[in-house]
């Protein structure tokens, strides 16, 4: 399962982007996007902004679960109080039948352990939603710590902090 | 660039730089970590929830802010506008901070004007001044359904400000008005907030410094309210 996480400001400019893969059940934390998919991810993510903006006025919750689906890509959203959107695009990796996949025991065992309730395989299960919610909450806390700096010019200054990136990556490893 | 550089504390061994865990990256980016490896991201957000600041130091800083603004402008309107601009980013950031400090069951974004104004009256005022705002009113003028008023009997920022008679229209609570405007703009309810003093100087007036913060929302906010109300 590969993830593409972006923080979008209220003026629709991305403040932060991060790609990673699942670390659960044998995954190695590397994203598995094809080169073409990587370009497309940004388009898919930004096109779901319309849906987020519609939903945010009827739902007072911060975490809106899966809001959009584009072929195999699912998009979950989290809207903060100051209208900054955290979007996570998750793409379950389709298993490749045949010898194309590395036939070592680790991945073979992993694919046999991957059942329909694991976080990696099923993007709409309650476990996945819970895991993504925890990830978003932790990203939100780190985001608030980042913007509290008096040198951070809200609303659309890019977040360049290395420590922020490390912490988001750590949260991704921990929950997803 | 969102992380302020922590000052190099006095270390016993002269010019030994703090050994961070990822040596190569910090040397190349010039980041310096404090010697215990704890960055600002390790601090808990609710740690300074009950922290207090001395009123004297705030008054000193605020008087300097007013002087700074006054030197650059020639009129009262401009002065109030400058103070407003100084308070605006505070509002934007406080919105997120106050929401995340709420217990997670009750965390929700304000969806309509009344919720937002209650959030300002209760949470924001409590955070800034340690008490709630005194009154919240809707304007009774039928030509202006988008005007709301937050009334504070004794704004803290005006405690040590004395306004000369020729500038009696000035109210330095324009700074707090800027904070409120930041909160409203951040929550996607664009508004113009101004501070007006309504306390009179005559004898027997209980609150001579009474200030009204007039919140005037833009028309699209009212349109959206109407649409949401129907749907």
Interface residues (C-beta under 8 A of the other chain):
Chain A: X10 X56 X57 X58 X60 X61 X62 X79 X80 X81 X82 X83 X84 X137 X140 X141 X142 X143 X144 X145 X146 X147 X148 X149 X150 X151 X152 X153 X154 X155 X157 X159 X160 X161 X162 X163 X164 X167
Chain B: X1 X2 X3 X4 X25 X29 X31 X39 X40 X41 X43 X45 X89 X92 X93 X95 X96 X97 X98 X99 X100 X104 X107 X108 X109 X110 X111 X186 X187 X188 X224 X228 X231
